[in-house]
Amino acid sequence: MLKRTVLIVDDQQINRKILGRILSDDYQVIYACDGEEAVDILRQQGEDISAVLLDIVMPKMDGYEVLKIMGEDSSLSKIPVIVSSQMEGDAAELKALALGAQDFIAKPYKADIIRHRLGNMIKLRETAAMINKAEKDELTGLYNKQFFYEKVQEKLLQSPEESFDILCIGVERFKLINETYGDKKGDEVLCHIAQVMLEACRGMNICGRFAADEFYALIPYKENRDSDVIKNHFEKVNEFPIDMDIKLHCGLYQITDEQLPISTMCDRAKLAADVNRGKFDTPYSYYDDSLREKLLEEQFITSSMQTALTQHQFQVYYQPKYDLNTELIAGAEALVRWIHPEKGFLSPGAFIPLFEKNGFITQLDRYVWEKVCQDIRRWLDLGYPAVAISVNVSRADIYNPRLTEILLELIAKYNIPLHFLHLEITESAYTDTPEQIIAVVNRLRSLGFVIEMDDFGSGYSSLNMLADMPVDVLKLDMKFIQMESKKTSGKGILSFVISLAKWLDLAVVAEGVETSEQIASLRSMDCNYVQGFYYARPMKQSDFENLLQTSKTTQMVCTSRTAEQYVEHLHKENSSVDGHIMVIVDDIEVNRAVLASTFLDDYVIVEKENGKTAWDYLEAHYQDVEIIMLDLLMPVMDGFQLLEKIRSDERTRELPVIITSQGDTESEERALEMHADDFISKPYKPDLIKHRVHNVVSSYRLLHLQTKAKDTDDVSESTDLPGYLEPLIARYIEALKPHFDIVRLVEPKHTMVICDGSNQEDCSHHFCFSVWGKQARCNNCISLRALETQGRCSKLEYSDNGLYFVISEYVSYEESGAVIEMVTRLDDEYVDNVFEKDLLYMKLDEIHQQLEFDELTGIYNRRHIEKYLPAYVDNARKCGKDIGIAMIDVDSFKELNDSRGHLLGDVALKNVAGILEANIAKSKGDFVARFGGDEFMIVCRDIPLNVFENRITGVSHLITYMTVDDEKINIGISAGCVNISEFPEYTVEELVKKADERLYKAKHSGRGVVVAKDFD
């Protein structure tokens, strides 16, 4: 049987032995010889200690001081204490009891009395704890829901002549506190609020906690309740040490009918608190008849919703979206309306929020999706001009693991093209659980669905997340449009958001547009599409069908520009090509159709079913063709034959050609040997194809412009850019400067700023999350590989003088390429309105910490090395300890990349990083970091050279091959090692250089070699 633990605290060994002998048969006994030791034991093992036998007179810390410390600690104060002393008189006993002792025994000890009193006290404490646990909320100590109900009922029966209120308090955005500071700090906030409530309700002390941030109390009713008193308590809540205002919403229900269930009273108080949510100028709201009517309305909606769905009382209305330039219908949003047989039209604002709470929204969404798919199929069958319809996807839908399956089943059931069904997801859904939502939406986009973000501009963190959000269309929040377009500064904010969205390849829809002034303003900002009462209200399906029949339509496209498109725009007037032509050559019609639908918005598509007809077309129109997508296996003239003709003819030699085939590795190698520009395997992935085509075409465009610039030397003489820049890059900078505050050209390998084309003088004063100068930065600021894969990325930068948004885009420049960075300083008013600054800067500091990790491999990066290695070395030398530093290089990595592609190379780097990290770090402070490219650094602290060499050699034996797609690929690492004890006078840079020299010798000695000393 498990014994309870008793702590005996006495400075006299004889007393400890006597008490131990008395109690050891029944208890697990531990000892402390003074007060300080006792407090240490209590703090470490307090949860396991059932009671304390405490002497009063002791050196260092007496028993009174121990009692005082225990009383001030909420967990230790619950442990019962019996005080023992030889001091005469009642004063010592009274003082001990006043400080929290439960009993007092005098010396000499009487065994039976001690055992009896100790047993009774422990039993009493445990019984009280069980009762308390059943009645009380475990975290805060307030009543739980059931016992709060009982205590309120008991009080009402005891005091029938008195009037009371039920008080409900909730914490605004409590989830944000947990996310920002962690659950532990969130729990401390809740405990602090509980203490403030108990203090405010002193007398009755009937307070409860029902849910995470939901508190209740019974308080005396006051006819004219003093708002200042409640505000004072709110101020006490904000005394909690946290860098964020804790905002509360408060509701009161006056108990006028004591026959009501207490649960109903609490529901009414909560309803009043929900009404008070966000009203920071009003400390509380009272429940009244209007709220009662709302409650009844909600009950009616809840009881009627399933019947309404079965009887098709829900109807789909359509509100058209218009192309702002052509004023043609470009799409529509599907909106649900409830037409009740008795109550008539019910406002969506009345039932949609309730459905989102009770989960019925998922059934309603599926109903709407199916009706929309039915209608699209009907319009296609009748030959009506079809447009994309956007449907709402709630966050509850996102959590459904069958979401993708449900949508694909509907698409297949009605046989409609994916691009006709747009999925609208509100901005708040992304900010709630971004990782999960982004993963699901990425999956939907990869299948071909178009994603629209609804209500953009309503959230505080929208801009900070925008670069990572998988969306295609941005819908600007209706209130954002209506309020901000009335202000001069607001137009600047809107203009920036629209420009930013388009730079991120997002189409922009402004919703809630009601006036001609708003239309003119949005048109001047180059907004793409509008939706609102100015053009059309939501309408029945039949009315929308009539509108489609009688109106011209167009398809929604993204009109954003890339950097090179800005440059191209400068000399478009000199081009003889009216449209970019893509020639698709494939004998299988469905393959041509897939490619054509992917690039329909970007190119004039010309389809040819074999090499012969394609060549005939190229001979006549080669000057107008921008890209050729070529299948290899075709009748009449296959792809190899056509490719040979293209490359051998002076007129077509420079045309970019991408092979699209099911071919094997041999076919790919042969095509590339014949100077095909890229090879894409079937089945096609739209995002991948678009990226690959973009890269190939961009390369040819830039080459063409570069040649033209060198031939004509037509860079403006007025440019103030450095003369050493290539003419093409100078044109880039000049073309972009009017559109951005700062334009930088960065060489990614060393992250050096080659050129700063700035329209302001303080470019050097803003920073990439941490301090970096105008000419050099941390390595993680730019990842050339990431930019080559994504084409563009964006980030926030901040400094004392403001917040900046930076778009980084890869461009061809010399051998390694470069990155153009386009920087816009955010309008102060926009920052004030859209961001919650304290939270934003906290989040950016979080990202600052994350910047020490390599994006590809997940291990530390060079920034971490530069930050910590010098301090490690200095400290080791002061303490007389040793540190091992190894430079690691992946053998034949360039050959692997060149022969198998960057994607496989990335897999290799990830695998190597994982093995190194799993097998190297043995003690605190050891780390593995990616130094750059295929180089890694290993740092081990307090390790002799021979042990370090053996450790590196051991891990090199683990990296001999890897398996990718069931294929075994040989791979290895070479290493150069150095210990700081070898070179006491060397700086960190010299130590790293020495390790690098030994790595060089290792690589020239064969594969998988480790060199840890100098040799000739």
TADA-V168276 format. One record per backbone hydrogen bond with DSSP energy under -1.0 kcal/mol. NH is the residue of the N-H (numbers start at 1). CO is the residue of the C=O. If there is no record, write none. Layout:
NH|CO  NH|CO
This chain:
6|28  7|51  8|30  9|53  10|32  16|12  17|13  18|14  19|15  20|16  21|17  22|18  23|19  24|20  26|23  27|23  28|4  30|6  32|8  35|61  38|34  39|35  40|36  41|37  42|38  43|39  44|40  45|41  46|42  48|45  50|5  52|80  53|7  54|82  55|9  56|84  61|59  63|56  66|62  67|63  68|64  69|65  70|66  71|67  72|68  77|73  79|76  82|52  83|103  84|54  85|105  94|90  95|91  96|92  97|93  98|94  99|95  100|97  101|96  102|81  103|81  105|83  107|85  114|110  115|111  116|112  117|113  118|114  119|115  120|116  121|117  122|118  123|119  124|120  125|121  126|122  127|123  128|124  129|125  130|126  131|127  132|128  133|129  134|130  135|131  136|132  137|142  141|137  143|207  144|135  148|144  149|145  150|146  151|147  152|148  153|149  154|150  155|151  156|152  157|153  158|154  159|155  162|159  165|219  166|253  167|217  168|251  169|215  170|249  172|247  174|171  178|174  179|175  180|176  181|177  182|178  186|182  187|183  188|184  189|185  190|186  191|187  192|188  193|189  194|190  195|191  196|192  197|193  198|194  199|195  200|196  201|197  202|199  204|201  205|201  207|205  208|216  209|143  210|214  215|169  216|208  217|167  218|206  219|165  221|163  230|226  231|227  232|228  233|229  234|230  235|231  236|232  237|233  238|234  239|236  240|237  242|240  244|242  249|170  251|168  252|285  253|166  255|164  256|254  260|257  265|261  266|262  267|263  268|264  269|265  270|266  271|267  272|268  273|269  274|270  275|271  276|272  279|276  280|278  282|279  285|250  287|252  292|288  293|289  294|290  295|291  296|292  297|293  298|294  299|295  300|296  301|297  302|298  303|299  304|300  305|301  308|304  309|305  310|306  311|307  312|309  313|308  315|337  317|335  318|539  319|333  321|331  322|530  323|328  324|528  327|323  329|552  330|321  331|321  332|388  333|319  334|390  335|317  337|315  339|313  340|344  344|340  346|338  350|347  351|347  352|348  355|351  356|352  357|353  358|354  359|355  361|355  362|359  364|360  365|361  366|362  367|363  368|364  369|365  370|366  371|367  372|368  373|369  374|370  375|371  376|372  377|373  378|374  379|375  380|376  381|377  382|378  384|379  389|420  390|332  391|422  393|424  398|394  399|395  400|397  403|400  406|402  407|403  408|404  409|405  410|406  411|407  412|408  413|409  414|410  416|411  420|417  421|418  422|389  423|450  424|391  425|452  427|454  431|427  432|428  433|429  437|433  438|434  439|435  440|436  441|437  442|438  443|439  444|440  445|441  446|442  447|443  448|445  449|444  452|423  453|473  454|425  456|475  458|455  465|461  466|462  468|465  471|469  472|451  473|451  474|507  475|453  476|509  477|456  481|477  482|478  483|479  484|480  485|481  487|484  491|487  492|488  493|489  494|490  495|491  496|492  497|493  498|494  499|495  500|496  501|497  502|498  503|499  504|500  505|502  506|501  507|472  509|474  510|529  511|476  512|531  513|531  519|515  520|516  521|517  522|518  523|519  524|520  526|523  527|522  529|508  530|322  531|510  534|513  535|532  536|532  539|318  544|540  545|541  546|542  547|543  548|544  549|545  550|546  554|329  566|562  567|563  568|564  569|565  570|567  574|571  575|572  581|624  582|604  583|627  584|606  585|629  586|608  592|588  593|589  594|590  595|591  596|592  597|593  598|594  599|595  602|599  603|599  604|580  606|582  608|584  611|637  614|610  615|611  616|612  617|613  618|614  619|615  620|616  621|617  622|618  624|621  626|581  627|581  628|656  629|583  630|658  631|585  637|635  639|632  642|638  643|639  644|640  645|641  646|642  647|643  648|644  653|649  655|652  658|628  659|678  660|630  661|680  668|664  669|665  670|666  671|667  672|668  673|669  674|670  675|672  676|671  677|657  680|659  682|661  689|685  690|686  691|687  692|688  693|689  694|690  695|691  696|692  697|693  698|694  699|695  700|696  701|697  702|698  703|699  704|700  705|701  706|702  707|703  708|704  709|705  710|706  711|707  712|708  713|709  719|716  725|722  730|726  731|727  732|728  733|729  734|730  735|731  736|732  737|733  739|736  741|823  742|823  743|757  744|821  745|755  746|819  747|752  752|747  754|745  755|745  757|743  758|756  759|741  765|762  766|763  769|767  770|768  781|778  787|783  788|784  789|785  790|786  791|787  793|808  795|806  797|804  798|767  799|802  802|799  804|797  805|824  806|795  807|822  808|793  809|820  810|791  811|818  817|813  818|811  819|746  820|809  821|744  822|807  823|742  824|805  826|803  831|827  832|828  833|829  834|830  835|831  840|836  841|837  842|838  843|839  844|840  845|841  846|842  847|843  848|844  849|845  850|846  851|847  852|849  853|850  854|859  858|854  860|928  861|852  865|861  866|862  867|863  868|864  869|865  872|868  873|869  874|870  875|871  876|872  877|873  878|874  879|875  881|876  884|940  885|978  886|938  887|976  888|936  889|974  890|934  891|972  893|890  896|892  897|893  898|894  899|895  900|896  901|897  905|901  906|902  907|903  908|904  909|905  910|906  911|907  912|908  913|909  914|910  915|911  916|912  917|913  918|914  919|915  920|916  926|923  927|939  929|937  930|860  931|935  932|935  935|932  936|888  937|929  938|886  939|927  940|884  942|882  948|944  949|945  950|946  951|947  952|948  953|949  954|950  955|951  956|952  957|953  962|969  964|967  967|964  969|962  971|960  974|889  975|1009  976|887  977|1011  978|885  980|883  982|979  986|983  991|987  992|988  993|989  994|990  995|991  996|992  997|993  998|994  999|995  1000|996  1001|997  1002|998  1003|999  1004|1000  1005|1002  1011|975
